[in-house]
Amino acid sequence: MTDVRIGRSRVYATDLGLGTNAVGGHNLFPNLDEEQGKAVVRAGLDNGITLLDTAFAYGMGRSEELIGEVLQEPAYDRSRVIIATKAAQDVSKDGALNNSPAFLKQAVEDALHRLQTNYIDIFYIHFPDEGTPKNEAVAALHEMKEAGKIRAIGVSNFSLEQLKEANLDGYVDVIEDEYSLLHRDAENELFPYLKENRIGFVPFFPLASGLLTGKYSKESSFDSSDIRDDNPDFKGERFEQILEKVDLLRPIAEKYDATVAQLVLAWYMKNPAVSVVIPGAKRPEQVEDNAKAVDIRFSEDDYKKIDEIFK
């Protein structure tokens, strides 16, 4: 694993992290096994991953609690783990988004309690609300950073204009937003701004809900209860075009004795605009497979070939 610096902060993490929305995220996935969720976290740490990406919204705090339980186990050293978590949903207001300074400060305190730790490495505003000035919200997190309760400040799901407002005082260290080989709008305006302001970038949905793993075919179908049923990427001509492009990755993956998913993850890790890639997993074996992506050292020509396939 390669350690990367998160923006201008003093936080360093492996360039492959672990998304934990399936660890305790009972509101997101049916029939989750909490012991298996904890095994997923252990698999990440045991395979050299240091960054665990969680959020209050993953099980309304349950993901944080399970991660906190694992980190209390003797096998793990808290100082070697990078915890990233997020908050914005205010349960006292039926889950409405809240970025007020008072709410965010309390959210940090509550997350510290659930995670059973005295500091959080990266704390994100999970979603912007409609009323709070973004720089005032970030200023509240800066106070928590000055107090030693968080080490880096992040925002998530912010537009470029919202990010610019949030960063008026230069306090934002990292943004987490959607980006994948299939969804590349961030390259146009967001990435240049991030580079100019030395802000880190963490993409979510890097494997595009599984589309970039090579596990689907044109015969794949999804029932109405599946969230993919409403996703345009999984419908009609676009779905077929994506699968054709994914098929072009197979010979490149075979060249490196890798799976398509591992190849795609390695592409993100080589991408200079990406700080950390955080694929999620429901099973420990998935984490172990993803971790093998760090061993891929493909040529500049193959990196560009993958880039061009999805341009």
DAFEN-V321920 format. One record per helix or strand of 2 or more residues. SS is the DSSP state (alpha for helix, beta for strand). FROM is the first residue (numbers start at 1). TO is the last residue. If there is no record, write none. Layout:
# DAFEN-V321920
SS:FROM:TO  SS:FROM:TO
This chain:
# DAFEN-V321920
beta:3:5  beta:12:14  beta:18:19  alpha:34:46  beta:51:53  alpha:62:71  alpha:78:80  beta:82:87  beta:89:90  alpha:91:93  beta:96:97  alpha:101:115  beta:120:125  alpha:134:146  beta:150:156  alpha:160:166  beta:174:178  alpha:185:187  alpha:190:197  beta:200:204  alpha:208:213  alpha:227:230  alpha:232:234  alpha:236:255  alpha:260:270  beta:276:277  alpha:284:295  alpha:300:309
